[in-house]
Amino acid sequence: MSLLVGEEFDQLFTSFEHTAFRLEVRDRYDSSYENESLQKFLVGEPDELPWIQDWLIMIRAATAAGRRFSRVRVVSRPLTDYSRFGVWCSQFTGNAGEDIRYLVRDQADAVGVPHHDYWLFDSSKLARMHFDDADRFVGAEIVEDPAVVLQHCYWRDAAWHYAVRRDEFAAR
């Protein structure tokens, strides 16, 4: 199995036509580019979030062009430090145009949401995310089998149906 990383992976976010959906199911991700901001968040220090600025620019441009970014984050209760950081960061991506929603893990399990992360582009291109044992992203597997893609569309729709909007979730 070959995995997309780097520029090849990044190109997925500029080449889709209509929708990009992400399902996140992990309670922690180890992304070296955001670790400093995570540590500042945990001790209550202000942060300019330099690592997310290019992502926000891309979301704004896509939104202005009529393309849509959305995601559902499956979270455990109580929230992990990383999940709390994610809720805080999602206010910025939401303001840029990404629609992020939250689904509690017990409910996700009850409706059969899978236990793996993926991106789904235009409901036709599946990028299944792979991580190592230390929670670091190692690459995305492109899956083209129509039945597998369709199953992931179903899981997207089920997760979306039960998920709560970011602002409502954050207010709880």
Residue pairs with C-beta under 8 A, 6 or more apart in sequence:
1 141
2 141
3 130
3 138
3 139
3 140
3 141
4 12
4 127
4 139
4 140
4 141
4 142
5 138
5 139
5 140
9 127
9 139
9 140
12 20
12 119
12 121
12 125
12 127
12 140
13 20
13 58
13 62
14 58
15 121
16 67
16 121
16 122
16 125
17 67
17 122
18 66
18 67
18 68
18 122
19 67
19 68
19 69
19 70
19 120
19 121
19 122
19 123
20 62
20 67
20 68
20 69
20 70
20 119
20 120
20 121
21 69
21 70
21 71
21 72
21 119
21 120
21 121
21 156
22 69
22 70
22 71
22 72
22 117
22 118
22 119
22 120
23 71
23 72
23 74
23 113
23 114
23 117
23 118
23 120
23 155
23 156
23 159
24 71
24 72
24 73
24 74
24 86
24 117
25 74
25 108
25 113
25 114
25 115
25 116
25 117
26 117
26 131
26 135
27 75
27 76
27 80
27 82
27 83
28 80
28 82
28 135
29 82
29 131
29 135
29 136
29 137
30 134
30 135
30 136
31 51
31 136
31 137
33 51
34 51
34 52
36 47
37 47
37 49
37 50
37 51
37 52
37 85
37 89
38 81
38 82
38 85
40 46
40 47
41 47
41 84
41 85
41 88
42 81
42 85
49 89
49 92
52 89
52 92
52 93
55 93
55 96
56 92
56 93
56 96
59 69
59 93
59 96
59 97
59 98
60 96
60 97
62 68
62 69
62 97
63 69
63 96
63 97
68 97
68 99
69 93
69 97
69 98
69 99
70 98
70 99
70 100
70 101
70 160
71 98
71 99
71 100
71 101
72 100
72 101
72 102
72 103
72 156
72 159
72 160
72 163
73 83
73 86
73 90
73 100
73 101
73 102
73 103
74 102
74 103
74 104
74 105
74 108
74 113
74 159
75 83
75 102
75 103
75 104
75 105
76 83
76 104
76 105
77 104
77 105
77 106
79 87
87 102
87 166
87 169
87 170
90 98
90 100
90 166
90 170
91 166
91 170
93 100
94 100
94 166
94 167
99 165
99 166
100 166
101 160
101 163
101 164
101 165
101 166
101 169
102 163
102 164
102 166
102 169
103 113
103 159
103 162
103 163
103 164
107 162
108 159
108 162
111 158
111 159
111 162
112 155
112 158
113 155
113 158
113 159
114 152
114 155
116 128
116 129
117 128
117 129
117 131
118 126
118 127
118 128
118 129
118 152
119 126
119 127
119 129
119 140
120 126
120 127
120 149
120 152
120 153
120 156
121 127
123 149
123 153
124 149
125 142
125 144
125 149
126 142
126 143
126 144
126 148
126 149
126 152
127 140
127 141
127 142
127 143
128 140
128 141
128 143
129 137
129 140
130 137
130 138
130 139
130 140
130 141
131 137
131 138
132 138
143 149
143 152
